[in-house]
Amino acid sequence: MNILHLEGDLLLIKGATKIISSTQTQAVVETGENAIVLTGTNIEVKKLNLEEGEVCFNGKFSLIKLNGAIGQKTPLLKRIFK
């Protein structure tokens, strides 16, 4: 179960299994079979505890998006005929 808690400039994600990438403008966190994509400015990891599945980010968030099925590739025909 994933839990997101946003309070001011702090975002807490529970259920995290891995941080895929993190820059000042974007972060991607794996949560089981899904990924949470964070977009904004001045994004930084404030706290990381993957044993408990918690990650806390600090920054100005403009978009928080849940992507399904990590590692699942788009079929070739869909990529060709966009």
C-alpha angles and dihedrals in degrees: 000000000000122000124189120192119183119190116167107306095344123093120187119197119192119193096042117153101174142000104231096187140345130190133154090268104034141024130185120200124188115221108181107290096353137064129217114213117202121194127184142084134302092011114174136162107253099176133007126189110156092171087068092031095243130136126170123199130194122205147079107298120204098169135022112185132179114214120195130226110010114221094019106131125216111249114260095242092053090052092049097045102044 
